[in-house]
Amino acid sequence: MAQPLVKKDDDRDDEADYSPFLGIEKGAVLQEARVFNDPQLEPRRCSQVITKLLYLLNQGETFTKIEATEVFFAVTKLFQSRDTGLRRMVYLMIKELSPSADEVIIVTSSLMKDMNSKTDMYRANAIRVLCRITDGTLLTQIERYLKQAIVDKNPVVASAALVSGIHLLQTNPEIVRRWSNEVQEAVQSRAALVQFHALALLHQIRQNDRLAVSKLVTSLTRGNVRSPLAQCLLIRYTSQVIRESGTNTQTGDRPFYDFLEGCLRHKAEMVIFEAARAITELSGVTSRELTPAITVLQLFLSSSKPVLRFAAVRTLNKVAMTHPMAVTNCNIDMESLISDQNRSIATLAITTLLKTGNESSVDRLMKQITNFMSDIADEFKIVVVEAIRSLCLKFPLKYRALMNFLSNILREEGGFEYKKAIVDSIVILIRDIPDAKESGLLHLCEFIEDCEFTYLSTQILHFLGIEGPKTSDPSKYIRYIYNRVILENATVRASAVSTLAKFGAMVDSLKPRIFVLLRRCLFDSDDEVRDRATLYLNTLGGDGSVVETDKDVKDFLFGLLDIPLVNLETSLKNYEPSEEPFDIDCVPREVKSQPLAEKKAPGKKPTGLGAPPSGPTSTVDAYEKLLSSIPEYASFGKPFKSSAPVELTEAETEYAVNVVKHIFDRHVVFQYNCTNTIPEQLLENVTVIVDASDAEEFSEVSTKPLRSLPYDSPGQTFVAFEKPDGVPAVGKFSNMLKFIVKEVDPTTGETEEDGVEDEYQLEDLEVVAADYVLKVGVSNFRNAWESMGPEFERVDEYGLGPRESLAEAVSAVISLLGLQPCEGTEVVPSNSRSHTCLLSGVFIGNMKVLVRLSFGIDGPKEVAMKLAVRSEDESVSDAIHEIVASG
């Protein structure tokens, strides 16, 4: 039965108005439908019955074949009535019933008669219904009428024919494409909706022909499009053509940009906004191109219409992600929107200000946000929290004010997702800003004292166990942890026991106190808590003597699992219970390459408590252990850096191969992760033949082939090269995959004994200077620069030649050096003629390096750069200069 639609009445709070369709049933309505057969039709009553039938259909009620047929034939009898309102209801009913092919014939003649009627309303609706219910054969018979309707003087009829054409294009495209001339004529119509629908249809007809779309846009941008709706469509099509054509390499001009800029002066607000948004979404948009669009959006911020204010601030919010300095001129207008009645507008204004604000405005913004937070819903609060997190990472010196704000809102009321967002933000700030660790951990400790969410309590305890023992005074956290053992549920108590054990394992001076607390946990009511306490006491030596914890014990209890979980799961499934226990050493430790689908569409990077304690640590450790387990590479030492996987094949190819570059002091090892995507093949003796003729400083020392590569089972083959000690040698390597192919019977799984040698060309691979640098940030660059001292400082000037913009030059140098930008200096203010960028990192050999880049640009866009480098060794400073000089 249909549910009532309850709506509060403004004047009568106690009463409620119910839907007029409350309690109607299909059987009763079908009985009422017999009025369609009366000799004397009552148009009003018939309209009411059709309304009920339409309501039932839209509520998901299904009619049997017999019921639908009976209703359809009864409705067709209503064509006898001359009542205009009833006729429109009949059209709606026929469209909703979607009669079968043999039933359509019944109404075709009536609809064709209406299509040639003198009443325009009949003609328009008849066209819509006919095009909805007819097939291709009948369509050819009425095609002539449809063509005439497209150029009809009445805009209602013309629009009906054009919209029908848009729908028919999905089912009968070859017929609709023959209407191009008529549609082209309709584009010049003076009626706004006709021009809009005609342009939409014409574009759909030509959308697969890029040249035709480009010609269409070119002709219309020079002509006169009167309809604001059509103008908005034209702007979207123009943006599409701009994306596909790119920038003119000779003049540097962007095609059709002048048209978009001209639309900013249109009299219709929707056209102005559409043009402004199109300009801001252009790929590689420059500050000069953005300026007129930002100016227009700034005017909209002070509009009296909420929809314009919302549209403007949302667009500026997106622009602030990529061009924060371009939006700074609007900050004063956006600050006034913080008190806007529409909370969506206020939230967007706040988050935009947080992205574009400078260090001096942080405190003022925090005061405004504090009053604002209590008025908005949790989903808006989460957006604000994430923006504050980004601001704190941008200005690490302001971490105290921002951390205090996060801790204050953490104590207020809120749902799980909101609290999790705050906790995640504090965790990220602790990891990325060393000075914030102690205060951040105390804020988290205070939060779990009164936390109602078990998940957050356990995650914070886990994080506390990792970071707490590394602080200057670990003992101050013990009280907060043990309180959880006394006051919380079993899940949190078990987590607290593990955290206590971590403090005992990592801080020997706390062991006796930890043992006392763990012994108390032996009498807990929950078996999981008791078992954990027993395990940790026995493993750590619970006799109370203070002895240094064995490294193996620490690794066993708290170390990272160096076995891929997928491999462990597979081995456990394959293990058959027997007298011999399961041996974890038998689990393969090879790192499986990422599946092709995941590589092409990487997911969102995990952050906060959901992420591992240190972003790449687990992967790096796995690589290190994998390489050390290979005898040929064990003598190379510890790898300085392992790169992200570099794809050497396209998607959907027979073999998927990517490579990881492992950089050592005197060696480089290429780890080729291979996947066989052909079920009918087994590959054996898989190797990669590497041609290093373009990398003169490298000499191949060993190759480790992959014995077997079954279908969809990733494997690795390695090639090692020797290079000069501690030198950032660069070069290009060409790669050829070589293997023996053996056919596999897909039904039995048996493999043929004889195989055929084959090879597969891979993409080239480059070792670049950035491979020898680790990105390591510093929280206070000035202090780090001064403490490093000028002893090994090297300064020189370079000409970078003509560049599109100063931002492009800065980005190119950062990419070349592979260092970490500090204090948000990678962002170049709009229209700036000079800029200073600060970089830090670690050079091969574990040498800290700091770089100060000073850029300047003149009239012809020639960029000059002054490079100052300080490091712990003179050769490292020289090497950084050499990278820039040769790059």
C-alpha positions in Angstrom: 0.0 0.0 0.0 1.2 3.5 -0.8 2.9 5.3 2.1 1.4 8.7 3.3 3.4 11.8 2.4 3.3 13.7 5.7 4.0 17.4 5.7 4.0 19.8 8.6 1.6 22.7 8.3 2.9 26.0 9.3 -0.2 27.1 11.2 -1.3 23.8 12.7 1.7 22.0 14.3 -0.6 19.4 15.8 -2.2 18.3 12.6 -0.7 16.7 9.4 -1.8 16.8 5.8 -1.8 13.4 4.0 -1.3 12.5 0.4 -4.6 12.4 -1.6 -3.4 9.0 -2.9 -3.4 7.5 0.7 -4.8 4.0 0.7 -5.5 3.5 -3.0 -5.2 -0.1 -4.2 -4.6 -1.4 -7.7 -7.7 -3.5 -7.9 -10.0 -0.6 -6.9 -8.4 1.7 -9.4 -8.7 -0.9 -12.2 -12.4 -1.2 -11.4 -12.7 2.6 -11.6 -11.0 2.5 -15.0 -14.3 1.1 -16.4 -15.5 4.7 -16.6 -13.4 4.9 -19.8 -16.0 2.7 -21.5 -19.0 4.9 -20.6 -21.0 6.2 -23.6 -21.1 9.7 -21.9 -17.5 10.4 -20.9 -16.8 12.6 -17.8 -13.5 14.2 -18.6 -12.8 15.3 -15.0 -13.5 11.8 -13.5 -11.5 10.1 -16.3 -8.5 12.5 -15.6 -8.6 11.6 -11.9 -8.6 7.8 -12.7 -5.6 8.2 -15.0 -3.8 10.3 -12.3 -4.2 7.3 -9.9 -3.0 4.8 -12.5 0.1 7.0 -13.2 0.7 7.2 -9.4 0.6 3.4 -9.1 3.0 3.0 -12.0 5.4 5.6 -10.6 5.4 3.9 -7.2 6.7 0.7 -8.8 3.3 -1.2 -9.0 3.4 -3.8 -11.7 0.5 -4.6 -14.0 0.1 -8.1 -15.5 0.0 -8.4 -19.2 -3.8 -8.8 -19.2 -4.3 -5.8 -16.9 -2.0 -3.6 -19.0 -3.8 -4.5 -22.2 -7.2 -3.9 -20.8 -6.2 -0.4 -19.4 -4.5 0.4 -22.7 -7.5 -0.4 -24.9 -9.8 1.5 -22.5 -7.6 4.6 -22.6 -7.6 4.5 -26.4 -11.4 5.1 -26.3 -10.7 8.5 -24.7 -9.5 9.9 -28.0 -13.3 10.4 -28.6 -13.3 13.3 -26.1 -12.5 16.8 -27.2 -11.4 17.9 -23.7 -7.8 19.3 -24.0 -6.8 18.4 -20.4 -8.0 14.8 -20.7 -6.2 14.4 -24.1 -2.9 15.4 -22.4 -3.4 12.8 -19.7 -4.1 10.2 -22.4 -0.8 11.0 -24.0 1.0 10.5 -20.6 -0.8 7.2 -20.0 0.2 5.8 -23.4 3.8 6.7 -22.9 3.9 5.1 -19.4 2.2 1.9 -20.5 4.7 1.4 -23.4 2.4 -0.9 -25.4 3.8 -3.8 -27.4 4.2 -3.7 -31.2 0.9 -5.3 -32.0 -1.0 -2.9 -29.7 0.7 0.2 -31.0 -1.2 -0.1 -34.3 -4.4 0.7 -32.4 -3.4 4.2 -31.5 -1.0 5.0 -34.4 -3.8 6.4 -36.6 -5.2 8.6 -33.8 -1.7 9.9 -33.0 -0.9 10.6 -36.6 -4.2 12.5 -36.9 -3.3 14.6 -33.9 0.2 15.2 -35.3 -1.5 17.0 -38.2 -4.0 18.7 -36.1 -4.5 22.5 -36.0 -4.1 22.4 -32.2 -0.4 22.9 -31.5 -0.6 21.3 -28.1 -2.0 18.1 -29.7 0.8 18.1 -32.4 3.6 18.5 -29.9 2.4 15.8 -27.6 1.5 13.4 -30.4 5.1 13.7 -31.7 6.5 12.9 -28.3 4.3 9.8 -27.8 4.7 8.5 -31.4 8.5 8.7 -31.1 8.4 7.0 -27.8 6.3 4.0 -28.7 7.0 3.3 -32.4 9.8 1.2 -34.0 12.0 1.9 -37.0 9.5 0.8 -39.7 6.8 3.2 -38.6 9.3 5.9 -38.0 10.3 6.0 -41.7 6.6 6.6 -42.6 6.4 9.7 -40.3 9.9 11.0 -40.9 8.6 13.6 -43.3 6.2 15.0 -40.7 9.0 15.1 -38.1 11.3 17.0 -40.4 8.6 19.6 -41.0 7.9 19.8 -37.2 11.6 20.6 -36.5 11.3 23.8 -38.6 7.8 24.6 -37.5 7.0 28.2 -36.5 5.5 27.1 -33.2 8.4 26.6 -30.7 6.5 24.0 -28.7 6.1 21.8 -31.7 9.7 22.3 -32.9 11.1 21.6 -29.4 9.0 18.4 -29.1 10.4 17.1 -32.4 14.0 18.0 -31.5 13.8 16.3 -28.0 12.2 13.3 -29.7 15.2 13.3 -32.0 17.6 13.2 -29.1 15.8 10.1 -27.7 15.6 8.4 -31.1 19.3 8.9 -31.7 19.9 6.1 -29.1 17.7 3.6 -31.0 17.6 4.8 -34.7 20.7 6.9 -35.3 20.7 6.5 -39.1 17.3 8.0 -39.4 18.0 11.0 -37.1 21.3 11.8 -38.9 19.3 12.5 -42.1 17.7 15.5 -40.3 21.0 17.5 -40.1 19.8 20.2 -42.5 16.6 20.8 -40.7 18.3 20.8 -37.3 21.0 23.2 -38.6 18.2 25.6 -39.6 16.5 25.2 -36.1 19.8 26.3 -34.5 19.2 29.7 -36.0 15.7 29.9 -34.5 14.7 33.0 -32.4 13.0 30.8 -29.8 15.3 30.1 -26.8 14.3 26.5 -26.1 14.3 25.5 -29.8 17.8 26.8 -30.3 18.9 25.0 -27.1 17.4 21.7 -28.1 18.6 22.0 -31.7 22.2 22.6 -30.6 22.1 19.7 -28.3 20.8 17.4 -31.1 23.2 18.7 -33.7 26.2 18.1 -31.4 25.0 14.5 -30.6 24.7 13.8 -34.3 28.3 15.0 -34.9 29.9 14.0 -31.6 32.0 11.2 -33.1 33.5 13.4 -35.7 36.0 15.8 -34.0 36.5 17.9 -37.1 32.7 18.4 -37.5 32.4 19.4 -33.8 35.3 21.8 -34.2 33.6 23.4 -37.3 30.3 23.6 -35.5 31.9 25.4 -32.5 33.9 27.7 -34.8 30.8 28.8 -36.8 28.6 29.3 -33.7 31.2 31.3 -31.7 31.4 33.7 -34.6 27.6 33.9 -35.0 24.8 35.1 -32.7 23.5 32.5 -30.2 20.5 34.3 -28.6 19.4 31.6 -26.1 21.3 31.7 -22.7 20.8 27.9 -22.4 22.2 27.3 -25.9 25.1 29.7 -25.0 25.9 27.6 -21.9 25.9 24.4 -24.1 28.2 26.1 -26.6 30.6 27.0 -23.8 30.8 23.4 -22.8 31.3 22.2 -26.3 34.0 24.9 -26.8 35.8 23.6 -23.6 35.7 20.1 -25.1 37.3 21.4 -28.3 40.0 23.3 -26.4 40.9 20.2 -24.3 41.3 18.1 -27.5 43.2 20.7 -29.5 45.6 22.0 -26.9 47.7 25.3 -26.9 49.2 26.7 -30.1 52.9 25.9 -29.8 54.0 28.8 -32.0 52.0 31.7 -30.5 51.2 30.2 -27.1 47.6 31.2 -27.6 44.7 28.9 -26.7 42.0 28.5 -29.4 38.6 30.0 -28.5 39.9 31.5 -25.3 38.7 35.0 -26.5 35.2 33.6 -27.0 35.1 32.3 -23.4 36.4 35.6 -22.1 33.8 37.5 -24.2 31.0 35.4 -22.5 32.1 36.8 -19.2 30.4 40.1 -20.3 27.1 38.4 -21.3 23.9 39.8 -19.8 22.7 36.4 -18.5 24.2 35.3 -15.2 24.2 31.6 -16.1 26.3 32.2 -19.2 28.8 34.3 -17.2 29.2 31.6 -14.6 29.5 28.8 -17.2 32.2 30.8 -19.0 34.1 31.5 -15.7 33.9 27.8 -14.7 35.1 26.7 -18.1 38.1 29.0 -17.9 39.1 27.8 -14.4 38.9 24.1 -15.6 41.2 24.6 -18.6 44.2 22.3 -18.4 47.4 24.2 -17.6 45.5 27.4 -17.2 47.8 30.4 -16.5 47.4 33.2 -14.0 46.8 35.6 -16.9 43.9 33.5 -18.2 42.4 33.0 -14.8 42.3 36.7 -13.8 39.1 37.8 -15.7 37.2 34.7 -14.5 38.2 35.2 -10.8 37.1 38.9 -11.1 33.6 37.8 -12.3 33.3 35.2 -9.5 34.4 37.8 -7.0 31.4 40.0 -8.0 29.1 37.0 -7.6 30.3 36.5 -4.0 28.4 39.7 -3.0 25.3 38.8 -5.0 21.9 38.8 -3.3 21.0 35.5 -4.8 22.2 32.5 -2.7 22.6 30.2 -5.8 25.1 32.7 -7.3 27.1 33.0 -4.1 27.2 29.2 -3.7 28.2 28.6 -7.4 31.0 31.3 -7.1 32.4 30.1 -3.8 32.4 26.4 -4.9 34.3 27.2 -8.1 36.8 29.3 -6.2 37.2 26.5 -3.7 38.2 24.2 -6.6 40.6 26.8 -8.1 42.2 27.2 -4.7 43.4 23.6 -4.8 45.7 24.3 -7.8 46.1 28.1 -7.8 45.7 29.4 -4.3 47.4 32.7 -4.9 45.0 33.5 -7.7 42.1 33.4 -5.2 43.7 35.6 -2.5 42.1 38.8 -3.9 38.7 37.3 -3.0 39.5 36.6 0.7 37.9 39.7 2.0 34.6 38.9 0.2 34.7 35.3 1.4 35.3 36.3 5.0 31.9 38.1 4.9 30.3 34.8 3.8 31.4 33.0 6.9 28.2 34.4 8.6 26.0 33.5 5.5 22.7 32.0 6.4 23.3 29.2 4.0 25.7 26.8 5.8 26.9 25.2 2.6 28.1 28.6 1.4 29.7 29.4 4.8 31.5 26.0 4.8 32.9 26.5 1.3 34.0 30.0 2.2 35.9 28.8 5.3 37.7 25.9 3.5 38.7 28.2 0.6 40.1 30.7 3.1 42.0 28.0 4.8 43.6 27.0 1.4 44.4 30.5 0.4 45.3 32.1 3.7 48.8 33.1 4.6 50.6 32.5 7.9 49.6 35.9 9.4 45.9 35.3 8.9 45.8 31.9 10.6 45.0 33.2 14.1 42.2 35.4 12.8 40.6 32.6 10.8 40.7 30.3 13.9 38.7 32.8 15.9 36.0 33.0 13.2 35.8 29.2 12.7 35.4 28.5 16.5 32.1 30.4 16.5 31.1 28.9 13.2 31.6 25.2 14.0 28.7 24.8 16.4 26.2 25.9 13.7 27.0 23.3 11.0 26.3 19.6 10.5 29.0 16.9 10.9 29.6 16.4 7.2 30.5 20.1 6.8 32.7 19.9 10.0 34.7 17.1 8.4 35.5 19.3 5.4 36.7 22.1 7.6 38.9 19.7 9.7 40.5 18.4 6.5 41.2 21.9 5.4 42.8 22.8 8.7 45.0 19.7 8.5 46.3 20.9 5.1 46.9 24.4 6.4 48.9 23.1 9.3 51.1 21.0 7.0 51.6 24.2 4.8 52.5 26.3 7.8 54.1 24.0 10.4 55.2 26.8 12.7 51.5 27.4 13.4 50.9 23.9 14.7 50.2 25.0 18.3 47.2 27.1 17.4 45.8 24.6 14.9 46.5 21.6 17.3 44.7 23.4 20.1 41.7 24.1 17.9 41.5 20.4 16.9 41.8 19.2 20.5 39.0 21.6 21.6 36.6 20.4 18.9 37.5 16.8 19.7 36.0 17.3 23.2 32.7 18.6 21.8 29.7 16.5 20.7 29.9 14.7 17.3 29.4 11.5 15.4 32.0 8.8 14.6 33.1 10.1 11.2 33.6 13.6 12.5 35.7 12.4 15.5 37.7 10.0 13.2 38.5 12.9 10.9 39.9 15.0 13.8 41.9 12.1 15.2 43.3 11.3 11.8 44.3 14.9 11.4 46.1 15.0 14.7 47.9 11.7 13.9 49.1 13.0 10.5 50.3 16.2 12.2 52.3 14.2 14.8 53.9 12.2 12.0 54.8 15.1 9.7 55.7 17.8 12.3 58.1 16.4 14.9 57.6 19.4 17.3 53.9 18.5 17.5 54.4 15.0 18.8 54.3 15.5 22.6 51.3 17.8 22.6 49.4 15.8 20.0 49.9 12.5 22.0 48.6 14.2 25.2 45.5 15.5 23.3 44.8 11.9 22.1 45.3 10.5 25.6 42.8 13.0 27.0 40.3 12.1 24.3 40.4 8.3 25.0 39.5 9.1 28.7 36.0 9.9 27.5 35.8 8.2 24.1 32.6 6.4 23.2 33.9 4.8 20.0 35.7 1.5 20.5 37.4 1.6 17.1 39.0 5.0 17.8 40.1 4.0 21.3 41.9 0.9 19.9 43.5 2.7 17.0 44.8 5.5 19.3 46.2 3.0 21.8 48.0 1.2 18.9 49.4 4.5 17.7 50.4 5.5 21.2 52.3 2.2 21.5 54.4 3.1 18.4 55.1 6.7 19.1 54.9 7.0 22.9 58.1 5.0 23.8 60.1 7.4 21.5 59.2 10.5 23.4 61.3 12.2 26.1 59.2 11.0 29.0 57.3 7.8 28.1 56.1 7.2 31.7 53.5 10.0 31.6 51.4 8.0 29.1 51.2 4.8 31.3 48.4 6.2 33.5 46.1 6.9 30.5 46.7 3.5 29.0 46.1 1.5 32.3 42.9 3.5 32.9 41.6 1.8 29.8 42.3 -1.6 31.3 40.2 -0.7 34.3 37.3 1.2 32.7 36.7 0.0 29.2 35.2 -3.0 27.3 37.1 -6.1 26.5 38.3 -5.0 23.0 39.8 -1.8 24.3 41.3 -3.6 27.4 43.1 -6.1 25.1 44.4 -3.2 23.0 45.6 -1.4 26.1 47.5 -4.6 27.3 49.4 -4.7 24.0 50.3 -1.0 24.2 51.6 -1.5 27.8 53.8 -4.4 26.5 55.2 -2.2 23.8 56.3 0.3 26.4 57.9 -2.5 28.4 59.7 -3.8 25.4 61.0 -0.5 24.1 61.8 1.3 27.4 63.8 -1.0 29.8 63.5 1.5 32.7 59.7 1.0 32.7 59.8 -2.8 32.7 59.2 -3.4 36.4 56.2 -1.1 36.5 54.8 -2.7 33.3 55.2 -6.2 34.7 53.1 -5.2 37.8 50.3 -3.9 35.6 50.4 -6.9 33.3 50.2 -9.3 36.2 47.0 -7.5 37.3 45.6 -8.2 33.9 46.0 -12.0 34.4 42.8 -11.9 36.5 40.7 -10.1 33.9 37.2 -11.5 33.0 38.0 -11.7 29.3 40.1 -14.6 28.0 41.7 -12.5 25.2 43.0 -9.9 27.7 44.3 -12.8 30.0 46.0 -14.5 27.0 47.7 -11.4 25.9 49.0 -10.5 29.3 50.3 -14.1 29.8 52.1 -14.0 26.4 53.7 -10.6 26.9 54.8 -11.5 30.5 56.5 -14.7 29.4 58.1 -13.2 26.3 59.4 -10.1 28.0 60.7 -12.0 31.1 58.1 -11.4 33.7 60.3 -12.3 36.7 60.7 -8.6 37.4 64.4 -8.4 36.6 65.4 -5.5 34.4 67.2 -6.9 31.4 67.5 -5.5 27.9 64.8 -7.0 25.6 66.2 -9.3 22.9 65.9 -7.8 19.4 64.2 -11.0 18.2 61.5 -10.6 20.9 60.8 -7.0 19.7 60.6 -8.1 16.1 58.4 -11.1 17.0 56.0 -9.0 19.1 56.0 -5.6 17.4 57.8 -5.9 14.1 56.2 -5.6 10.7 55.0 -8.8 9.1 57.5 -9.3 6.2 55.2 -11.8 4.5 52.6 -10.6 2.1 49.2 -11.4 3.7 47.9 -12.8 0.4 50.8 -15.4 0.4 50.2 -16.2 4.1 46.4 -16.7 3.5 47.1 -19.0 0.4 49.6 -21.1 2.4 47.2 -21.5 5.3 44.4 -22.6 3.0 46.7 -25.2 1.3 48.0 -26.5 4.7 46.7 -30.0 5.5 46.5 -30.8 9.3 49.2 -33.4 10.2 51.8 -34.2 12.8 54.1 -31.6 11.4 53.1 -28.0 12.5 52.7 -25.2 10.0 56.0 -23.6 9.2 55.8 -19.9 8.5 59.3 -20.0 6.9 57.8 -21.9 4.0 55.5 -19.0 3.1 56.8 -17.2 -0.1 58.2 -13.8 0.7 58.3 -12.5 -2.8 56.4 -9.2 -3.2 53.6 -9.7 -5.7 53.3 -7.0 -8.3 50.1 -4.9 -8.2 47.3 -6.2 -10.5 47.0 -4.3 -13.7 43.6 -2.9 -13.0 44.7 -1.5 -9.7 47.8 0.0 -11.3 45.8 1.9 -13.9 43.3 3.2 -11.3 45.1 3.8 -8.0 42.8 4.4 -5.1 42.9 7.2 -2.6 46.0 7.2 -0.5 45.2 6.1 3.1 45.7 8.7 5.8 45.4 9.0 9.5 44.9 6.0 11.7 43.9 3.8 8.7 47.4 4.2 7.3 50.5 2.3 8.4 52.7 4.2 10.9 55.1 5.4 8.3 53.8 5.6 4.7 56.4 3.7 2.6 58.1 1.9 5.5 56.4 -1.5 5.1 57.1 -1.6 1.4 60.7 -0.5 1.8 61.2 -3.1 4.5 59.7 -5.8 2.3 62.0 -4.8 -0.6 65.0 -4.8 1.8 64.3 -8.3 3.1 63.6 -9.6 -0.3 66.9 -8.3 -1.7 68.9 -9.5 1.3 67.4 -13.0 0.9 69.1 -13.2 -2.6 72.7 -14.4 -2.1 74.0 -12.4 -5.1 72.7 -9.1 -3.6 73.3 -9.7 0.1 76.8 -8.1 -0.1 75.4 -4.9 -1.7 74.4 -3.7 1.8 71.2 -1.8 2.6 69.4 -0.1 -0.3 69.4 3.7 -0.1 66.1 4.1 -2.0 63.5 2.0 -3.8 61.5 3.8 -6.4 57.8 3.5 -7.1 57.0 0.9 -9.8 57.5 2.1 -13.3 55.2 0.6 -16.0 57.0 -1.0 -19.0 53.9 -2.3 -20.8 50.6 -0.9 -21.8 47.3 -2.0 -20.3 45.6 -5.1 -21.7 48.8 -6.6 -23.2 49.8 -10.2 -23.1 52.4 -9.7 -20.4 52.3 -7.0 -17.7 55.7 -5.8 -16.5 56.7 -3.0 -14.2 60.1 -2.3 -12.6 61.3 -1.1 -9.3 64.7 0.7 -9.1 66.7 -0.3 -6.0 69.6 2.2 -5.5 72.7 1.1 -3.5 76.0 3.0 -2.9 77.8 1.1 -5.7 75.0 -0.8 -7.4 71.6 -0.5 -8.9 69.2 -3.5 -9.0 66.2 -3.5 -11.3 63.4 -5.7 -10.0 61.1 -6.6 -12.9 57.6 -7.6 -11.6 56.1 -9.8 -14.3 52.5 -11.2 -14.8 51.4 -13.6 -17.4 47.9 -12.8 -18.5 47.4 -15.7 -21.0 45.7 -18.8 -19.4 46.9 -21.2 -22.1 50.6 -20.4 -21.6 53.3 -21.2 -19.0 56.5 -19.1 -19.2 59.8 -20.6 -18.0 63.3 -19.2 -17.6 62.0 -15.6 -17.7 64.7 -13.0 -18.0 65.0 -9.4 -19.1 67.9 -8.6 -21.5 69.0 -5.1 -20.7 70.9 -3.0 -23.2 73.0 -0.4 -21.2 74.8 1.1 -24.3 73.2 4.5 -23.4 74.3 4.2 -19.8 78.1 4.2 -20.0 78.8 4.4 -16.2 76.9 1.2 -15.6 78.2 -2.3 -16.1 76.0 -5.4 -15.7 77.2 -7.8 -12.9 74.4 -10.4 -12.6 71.0 -11.6 -13.7 68.5 -13.7 -11.6 66.0 -15.4 -13.9 62.5 -16.4 -12.9 62.2 -20.2 -13.3 58.4 -20.3 -13.9 55.6 -17.8 -14.5 52.2 -19.5 -14.6 49.0 -17.6 -15.6 48.0 -14.7 -13.3 50.7 -15.5 -10.7 53.1 -12.6 -10.4 56.9 -13.2 -10.2 60.1 -11.3 -10.2 63.4 -11.4 -12.2 66.3 -9.2 -11.3 69.2 -7.5 -13.1 72.1 -5.9 -11.1 74.4 -3.2 -12.4 77.6 -1.8 -10.9 78.2 2.0 -10.8 80.8 4.4 -9.4 80.6 4.6 -5.6 78.3 7.3 -4.3 78.0 9.0 -7.7 74.5 9.8 -9.1 75.1 8.1 -12.4 72.3 8.4 -14.9 71.4 6.7 -18.1 68.8 5.0 -20.4 68.3 1.3 -20.5 66.4 -0.7 -23.2 64.6 -3.8 -22.1 63.6 -7.1 -23.8 61.6 -9.8 -22.0 63.0 -13.2 -23.0 61.4 -16.6 -22.0 60.4 -20.1 -23.1 56.7 -20.5 -23.9 54.9 -23.8 -23.1 51.3 -24.5 -24.1 48.9 -25.4 -21.3 45.7 -27.5 -21.8 42.9 -25.3 -20.4 40.7 -28.3 -19.5 43.3 -30.6 -17.8 45.9 -28.0 -16.8 48.7 -30.2 -18.2 51.7 -28.5 -19.7 53.5 -29.6 -22.9 57.1 -30.7 -22.4 58.5 -28.9 -25.4 58.6 -25.1 -25.4 59.5 -22.3 -27.8 61.9 -19.5 -27.1 60.2 -16.1 -27.5 60.8 -12.4 -26.6 58.7 -9.4 -25.9 59.9 -5.7 -26.3 59.4 -3.5 -23.2 59.5 0.2 -22.8 62.8 2.0 -22.1 63.8 2.7 -18.5 65.8 5.7 -17.2 67.8 6.2 -14.1 67.6 9.9 -13.3 69.3 12.2 -10.7 66.1 12.3 -8.6 66.5 8.5 -8.0 69.5 9.3 -5.7 67.6 11.7 -3.5 65.1 11.0 -0.7 62.4 13.5 0.0 62.8 14.5 3.7 61.1 17.7 5.0 62.2 20.0 7.8 59.7 21.8 10.1 61.8 25.0 10.3 63.9 25.6 7.3 65.6 28.8 8.6 66.9 27.0 11.7 68.0 24.0 9.7 69.8 26.3 7.2 71.6 28.2 9.9 72.6 25.1 11.8 74.0 23.5 8.7 76.5 26.4 8.4 78.1 27.9 5.3 81.2 25.7 5.3 80.0 23.6 2.3 77.7 26.1 0.7 77.8 26.4 -3.1 76.1 29.2 -4.9 75.7 29.7 -8.7 73.3 31.3 -11.2 71.7 29.6 -14.2 69.5 30.6 -17.1 66.5 28.4 -17.6 65.5 29.9 -21.0 62.0 30.9 -22.0 59.2 29.4 -19.9 55.4 29.5 -20.0 55.4 30.9 -16.5 57.4 31.2 -13.3 55.3 28.4 -11.7 56.3 26.0 -14.6 60.0 26.8 -14.1 59.7 26.1 -10.3 57.9 22.9 -10.8 60.5 21.7 -13.4 63.4 22.3 -11.1 61.7 20.6 -8.1 61.0 17.6 -10.3 64.6 17.5 -11.6 66.1 17.6 -8.1 63.6 15.2 -6.5 63.8 17.1 -3.1 60.9 17.9 -0.7 59.5 21.5 -0.9 59.3 23.2 2.5 56.8 25.6 4.1 54.5 25.7 1.0 57.2 27.5 -1.2 56.4 25.3 -4.2 53.3 27.5 -4.8 54.1 30.6 -6.9 51.8 33.7 -6.4 49.9 34.8 -9.4 51.6 37.5 -11.6 54.7 37.2 -9.5 58.0 38.3 -11.2 60.2 36.6 -8.6 60.0 33.7 -6.2 62.0 31.9 -3.6 61.6 28.1 -3.1 63.0 26.1 -0.2 63.9 22.4 -0.6 65.3 19.7 1.7 66.2 16.0 1.5 68.9 13.3 1.9 71.4 12.6 -0.8 72.9 9.1 -1.4 75.3 8.3 1.4 72.7 9.7 3.9 74.0 13.2 3.5 71.4 15.9 4.5 71.0 18.6 1.9 69.2 22.0 1.9 68.5 24.1 -1.2 67.4 27.7 -1.6 66.2 28.6 -5.1 65.7 32.2 -6.2 63.8 32.7 -9.5 63.2 35.8 -11.6 61.4 36.2 -14.9 61.6 39.1 -17.4 59.4 40.4 -20.2 60.2 37.8 -22.9 59.5 35.1 -20.2 63.2 34.3 -19.8 63.8 32.7 -16.4 67.0 33.1 -14.4 67.7 31.1 -11.2 70.1 31.5 -8.3 70.9 28.1 -6.7 72.3 28.0 -3.1 73.1 24.6 -1.6 74.2 23.6 1.9 75.1 20.1 2.9 77.2 18.0 5.2 79.8 17.3 2.5 81.3 19.5 -0.2 80.9 16.8 -2.9 77.1 16.7 -2.3 76.7 20.4 -2.8 78.7 20.1 -6.1 76.6 17.1 -7.2 73.4 19.1 -6.8 74.8 21.9 -8.9 75.9 19.3 -11.5 72.4 17.9 -11.7 71.0 21.4 -12.5 73.8 22.2 -14.9 73.4 18.9 -16.9 69.5 18.9 -16.6 
